[in-house]
């Protein structure tokens, strides 16, 4: 629908064209093509920047759980070139205790996958575009091209408003609950001379976790996520390549041989920010708009995709009923039910990532000793390891 958009009564308006907003729209339309849905997207209409690797596009390696893969495949939005993780090695620098998780232990094809953020974004845009022809009441509004129209639709009457424009921690205007970790993540792509295929490493250092993850660029390249205090991270960002690689070698060790090169270094401030109430009246918040997490254990986008999928299921069911009221009260009740259903998974995932981010930076000796015992227990108590791994892969159900 191209005309008089502001005069329509929308069933659903989704604010935000990132992966979570796109996924929510696609799942809604897949289940109910006749839904009156508007998506307000601040990104360009074309995919040129994503396809050509524009410097503005986000090249971070993002962890996608096996559960997220299953969800994205339902809308044919699984990105190409997503190397699998078959084995995860967790340890703490200079201290005892380690845990190793393998796909064989969990009877899964993979523990997870790594994809560039821009590839996830592109796959979801393409998937949603394929649903457009069979969705007569869907309008994809690009606010950078038609800001007045986007503003009109945002202010038009709608039964449900989905807030999916979360952004990064240091870019968010809303602060409700959480904390700053006084950490920044330095991300980049490093090359090694003795790679171990399908292996992920999570090494806890005194200043924060250091992760090395498989990469789209090939077996010899790994996605680096190196967390530390903001001042240390800035110093590392400014190091020349030989000095940076030497510092990384000292911190990580020689398990992968020598670090040969690094590129695409960037910094991101880290913190926890979450809404206590994700549903208020006829508005609901999902993904980073509902909770922004520390990258330890790579749960942020996975949790957001689970938000989007369950919300889409409930919205499609509600608006498919011939006698649905569409009133503020009935929509509000539906969204409160959604919030209750998501509560356990949100609380568990937020709690685990917050705990790991804080406890593994403490240098208080009893805490250091307890961490080593915990990692050892994780290694030698398979049921405990399996339970934790399944939470990371599928969320709490």
MOTA-V584436 format. One record per pair of residues at least 12 apart in sequence whose C-alpha atoms are under 10 Angstrom apart, sorted by the first residue. I is the first residue (numbers start at 1). J is the second residue. Records with the same first field share a line. If there is no record, write none. Layout:
BEGIN
I: J, J
END
This chain:
BEGIN
1: 38, 136, 137, 138, 139, 140
2: 138, 139, 140, 141
4: 149, 152, 153
5: 38, 139, 141, 149, 150, 152, 153, 156
6: 149, 150, 151, 152, 153, 154, 155, 156, 157
7: 152, 153, 156, 157
8: 36, 153, 156, 157, 158
9: 36, 37, 153, 156, 157, 158, 159
10: 35, 36, 37, 38, 137, 138, 153, 156, 157, 158, 159, 160, 161, 326
11: 35, 36, 37, 38, 137, 157, 158, 159, 160, 161, 315, 316, 319, 326, 331
12: 25, 28, 35, 36, 37, 38, 39, 138, 157, 158, 159, 160, 161, 162, 282, 283, 315, 319
13: 25, 36, 37, 38, 39, 40, 138, 139, 153, 154, 156, 157, 158, 159, 160, 161, 162, 163, 283
14: 37, 38, 39, 40, 41, 140, 154, 160, 161, 162, 163, 164, 165, 284, 285
15: 38, 39, 40, 41, 42, 141, 150, 154, 161, 162, 163, 164, 165, 166, 285
16: 39, 40, 41, 42, 43, 142, 162, 163, 164, 165, 166, 167, 289
17: 39, 40, 41, 42, 43, 44, 121, 124, 125, 140, 141, 142, 164, 165
18: 41, 42, 43, 117, 118, 120, 121, 122, 124, 125, 164, 165, 166, 167, 287
19: 117, 118, 120, 121, 122, 123, 124, 125, 164, 165, 287, 301, 304, 305, 308
20: 121, 124, 163, 164, 165, 166, 286, 287, 288, 289, 301, 302, 303, 304, 305, 306, 307, 308, 309
21: 39, 40, 41, 124, 162, 163, 164, 165, 166, 286, 287, 304, 305, 308
22: 39, 40, 41, 121, 123, 124, 125, 126, 127, 128, 164, 305, 308
23: 71, 72, 75, 77, 121, 123, 124, 125, 127, 128, 304, 305, 306, 307, 308, 309, 312
24: 39, 128, 162, 164, 286, 304, 305, 306, 307, 308, 309, 310, 311, 312, 313, 315
25: 37, 38, 39, 124, 128, 131, 138, 140, 162, 308, 309, 312
26: 72, 74, 75, 76, 77, 124, 125, 127, 128, 129, 130, 131, 132, 308, 309, 312
27: 71, 72, 74, 75, 128, 131, 308, 309, 310, 311, 312, 313, 315, 316
28: 308, 309, 310, 311, 312, 313, 314, 315, 316, 317
29: 75, 128, 131, 132, 134, 135, 137, 138, 312, 316
30: 74, 75, 128, 131, 132, 134, 135, 312, 313, 316
31: 312, 313, 315, 316, 317, 320
32: 135, 312, 313, 315, 316, 317, 319, 320
33: 131, 132, 133, 134, 135, 136, 137, 138, 316, 320
34: 134, 135, 136, 137, 138, 316, 319, 320
35: 135, 136, 137, 138, 315, 316, 319, 320
36: 135, 136, 137, 138, 139, 158, 159, 319
37: 135, 136, 137, 138, 139, 140, 158, 160
38: 137, 138, 139, 140, 141, 150, 153, 154, 158, 161
39: 138, 139, 140, 141, 142, 143, 150, 153, 154, 162
40: 139, 140, 141, 142, 143, 144, 147, 149, 150, 151, 153, 154, 164, 165
41: 140, 141, 142, 143, 144, 145, 150, 165
42: 141, 142, 143, 144, 145, 146, 147, 150, 165
43: 141, 142, 143, 144, 145
44: 141, 142, 143, 144, 145
45: 125, 140, 141, 142, 143, 144, 145
46: 125
47: 121, 122, 125, 126
48: 122
49: 118, 122
50: 117, 118, 119, 120, 121, 122
51: 118, 119, 122
53: 118, 119
54: 118
55: 264
56: 118
57: 116, 117, 118, 119, 121
58: 116, 117, 118, 119, 121
59: 115, 116, 117, 118, 119, 187, 188, 189, 223, 264, 266
60: 114, 115, 116, 117, 118, 119, 187, 188, 189, 215, 223, 224, 225, 264, 265, 266
61: 82, 113, 114, 115, 116, 117, 118, 119, 187, 188, 189, 213, 214, 215, 216, 222, 223, 224, 225
62: 82, 113, 114, 115, 116, 117, 118, 119, 120, 213, 215, 223, 295, 298, 299, 300, 301, 302
63: 82, 84, 85, 112, 113, 114, 115, 116, 117, 213, 214, 295, 297, 298, 299, 300, 301, 302
64: 82, 84, 85, 111, 112, 113, 114, 115, 120, 298, 299, 300, 301, 302, 303, 305, 392, 393
65: 84, 85, 110, 111, 112, 113, 114, 298, 299, 301, 302, 303, 390, 391, 392, 393, 394, 395
66: 84, 85, 108, 109, 110, 111, 112, 113, 302, 390, 392, 393, 394
67: 111, 112, 302, 305, 306, 390, 391, 392, 393, 394, 395
68: 112, 113, 301, 302, 303, 304, 305, 306, 309, 393, 394, 395
69: 112, 113, 302, 393
70: 394
71: 302, 305, 306, 309
72: 120, 123, 124, 127, 305, 309
75: 123, 124, 127, 128, 130, 131
76: 123, 124, 126, 127, 128, 130
77: 119, 120, 121, 122, 123, 124, 125, 126, 127, 128
78: 115, 119, 120, 122, 123, 124, 127
79: 114, 115, 116, 117, 118, 119, 120, 121, 122, 123, 124
80: 115, 116, 119, 120, 123, 216
81: 113, 114, 115, 116, 119, 215, 216, 217, 218
82: 112, 113, 114, 115, 116, 119, 120, 214, 215, 216
83: 110, 112, 113, 114, 115, 197, 198, 199, 213, 214, 215, 216, 217, 218, 219
84: 109, 110, 111, 112, 113, 114, 115, 197, 198, 199, 200, 213, 214, 215, 216
85: 102, 103, 109, 110, 111, 112, 113, 114, 197, 198, 199, 200, 213, 214
86: 101, 102, 103, 104, 108, 109, 110, 111, 112, 113, 197, 198, 199, 200
87: 100, 101, 102, 103, 104, 105, 110, 111, 112, 196, 197, 198, 199, 200, 201
88: 100, 101, 102, 103, 111, 112, 198, 199, 200, 201, 202, 212, 213
89: 101, 102, 199, 200, 201, 202, 203, 211, 212
90: 200, 201, 202, 203, 204, 209, 211, 375, 379
91: 201, 202, 203, 204, 205, 209, 371, 372, 375, 376
92: 202, 203, 204, 205, 206, 208, 209, 210, 360, 361, 368, 371, 372, 375
93: 203, 204, 205, 206, 209, 210, 251, 252, 253
94: 204, 205, 206, 251
95: 204, 205, 368, 369, 371, 372
96: 368, 369, 371, 372, 373, 375, 376
97: 368, 369, 370, 371, 372, 373, 374, 375, 376, 377, 378, 379
98: 203, 371, 372, 373, 374, 375, 376, 377, 378, 379
99: 202, 372, 374, 375, 376, 377, 378, 379, 380, 385
100: 200, 201, 375, 376, 378, 379, 380, 385
101: 200, 378, 379, 382, 385, 386, 389
102: 199, 386, 389
103: 389
105: 382, 385, 386, 389
106: 382, 385, 386, 387, 389, 390
110: 198, 393
111: 198, 200, 389, 390, 392, 393
112: 198, 200, 298, 392, 393
113: 198, 200, 213, 214, 215
114: 200, 213, 214, 215, 216, 223, 298
115: 214, 215, 216, 223
116: 215, 216, 223
117: 301
128: 140
141: 153
158: 282, 283, 326, 327, 328
159: 282, 283, 319, 325, 326, 327, 328, 329, 330, 331, 332
160: 281, 282, 283, 284, 315, 326, 327, 328, 331, 332, 334, 335
161: 279, 281, 282, 283, 284, 285
162: 279, 282, 283, 284, 285, 286, 289, 308, 311
163: 278, 283, 284, 285, 286, 287, 288, 289, 290
164: 284, 285, 286, 287, 288, 289, 290, 304, 308
165: 285, 286, 287, 288, 289, 290
166: 285, 286, 287, 288, 289, 290, 291, 292
167: 287, 288, 289, 292
168: 268, 269, 270, 271, 288, 289, 292, 293
169: 268, 269, 270, 271, 272, 273, 288, 291, 292, 293, 294
170: 268, 269, 270, 271
171: 269
172: 273, 288, 289, 292
174: 273, 274, 275, 289
175: 272, 273, 274, 275
176: 272, 273, 274, 275, 276, 277, 290, 291
177: 272, 273, 274, 275, 276, 291
178: 271, 272, 273, 274, 275, 276, 291, 292, 293, 350, 354
179: 270, 271, 272, 273, 274, 354
180: 269, 270, 271, 272, 273, 294
181: 208, 228, 229, 230, 269, 270, 271, 272, 294, 354, 357, 358, 361
182: 207, 227, 228, 229, 230, 231, 269, 270, 271
183: 207, 208, 226, 227, 228, 229, 230, 231, 232, 233, 268, 269, 270, 271, 294, 357
184: 207, 208, 225, 226, 227, 228, 229, 230, 231, 232, 233, 234, 266, 267, 268, 269, 270, 271, 294
185: 208, 209, 210, 224, 225, 226, 227, 228, 229, 230, 233, 234, 266, 267, 268, 269, 270, 294, 295
186: 210, 224, 225, 226, 227, 228, 230, 232, 233, 234, 236, 237, 264, 265, 266, 267, 268, 269
187: 210, 211, 212, 223, 224, 225, 226, 227, 233, 237, 263, 264, 265, 266, 267, 268
188: 212, 222, 223, 224, 225, 226, 237, 262, 263, 264, 265, 266, 267
189: 212, 213, 214, 215, 217, 221, 222, 223, 224, 225, 261, 262, 263, 264, 265
190: 212, 213, 215, 217, 220, 221, 222, 223, 224, 245, 248, 259, 260, 261, 262, 263, 264, 265
191: 217, 218, 219, 220, 221, 222, 223, 224, 245, 256, 258, 259, 260, 261, 262, 263
192: 219, 220, 221, 222, 254, 255, 256, 257, 258, 259, 260, 261, 262
193: 219, 220, 221, 256, 257, 258, 259, 260, 261
194: 219, 220, 254, 255, 256, 257, 258, 259
195: 214, 218, 219, 220, 221, 222, 255, 256, 257, 258
196: 214, 219, 220, 255, 256
197: 214, 218, 219, 220
198: 213, 214, 215, 219
199: 212, 213, 214, 219, 222
200: 212, 213, 214, 222, 223
201: 213, 214, 224, 252
202: 225, 226, 252, 296, 297
203: 226, 251, 252, 360
204: 226, 227, 251, 252, 296, 356, 357, 360, 361
205: 226, 227, 228, 251, 252, 360, 361, 362, 363
206: 227, 228, 360, 361, 362, 363
207: 226, 227, 228, 229, 230, 232, 357, 360, 361, 362, 363
208: 226, 227, 228, 229, 296, 356, 357, 358, 359, 360, 361, 362
209: 225, 226, 227, 228, 295, 296, 297, 356, 357, 360, 361
210: 224, 225, 226, 227, 228, 248, 251, 252, 296
211: 223, 224, 225, 226, 227, 252, 295, 296, 297, 298
212: 224, 225, 226, 252
213: 225
220: 256, 259, 260
221: 259, 260, 261, 262
222: 262
223: 262
224: 248, 262, 265
225: 265, 266, 267, 295, 296
226: 248, 267
227: 267, 268, 269, 270, 294, 295, 296, 357
228: 269, 270, 361
229: 269, 270
230: 267, 268, 269, 270
233: 266, 267, 268, 269
234: 266, 267
236: 248, 265, 267
237: 265, 266, 267
238: 265
240: 262
241: 260, 261, 262, 263
242: 259, 260, 261, 262
244: 259, 261, 262
245: 258, 259, 260, 261, 262
246: 258, 259, 260
269: 294
270: 292, 293, 294, 295, 357
271: 292, 293, 294, 295, 354, 357
272: 291, 292, 293, 294, 295, 350, 353, 354, 357
273: 288, 289, 290, 291, 292, 293, 294, 350
274: 287, 288, 289, 290, 291, 292, 293, 346, 350
275: 288, 289, 290, 291, 292
276: 290, 291, 343
277: 290, 336, 339, 340, 343
278: 290, 291, 335, 336, 338, 339, 340, 342, 343
279: 332, 333, 334, 335, 336, 337, 338, 339, 340
280: 332, 333, 335, 336, 339
281: 328, 329, 330, 331, 332, 333, 334, 335, 336
282: 327, 328, 329, 330, 331, 332, 333, 334, 335, 336
283: 328, 331, 332, 335
284: 311, 332, 335, 336, 338, 339
285: 304, 307, 308, 311, 335, 339
286: 303, 304, 305, 306, 307, 308, 311
287: 300, 301, 302, 303, 304, 305, 306, 307, 308
288: 300, 301, 303, 304
289: 304
290: 304, 307, 346
291: 303, 304, 346, 350
292: 304, 350
293: 349, 350, 351, 353, 354, 357
294: 350, 353, 354, 356, 357, 358
295: 353, 354, 357
296: 352, 353, 354, 355, 356, 357
297: 349, 352, 353, 356, 357, 392
298: 353, 392
299: 349, 350, 352, 353, 391, 392, 393, 395
300: 349, 350, 353
302: 392, 393, 394, 395
303: 342, 345, 346, 349, 350, 392, 393, 394, 395
304: 346
306: 342, 345, 346, 394, 395
307: 338, 339, 341, 342, 345, 346
310: 338, 339, 341, 342
311: 334, 335, 337, 338, 339, 341, 342
312: 338
313: 338
314: 334, 335, 337, 338
315: 331, 334, 335, 338
318: 330, 331, 334
319: 331
341: 397
342: 396, 397
343: 396
344: 395, 396, 397
345: 391, 394, 395, 396, 397
346: 395, 396
347: 396
348: 391, 395, 396
349: 391, 392, 395, 396
352: 388, 391, 392
359: 371
END
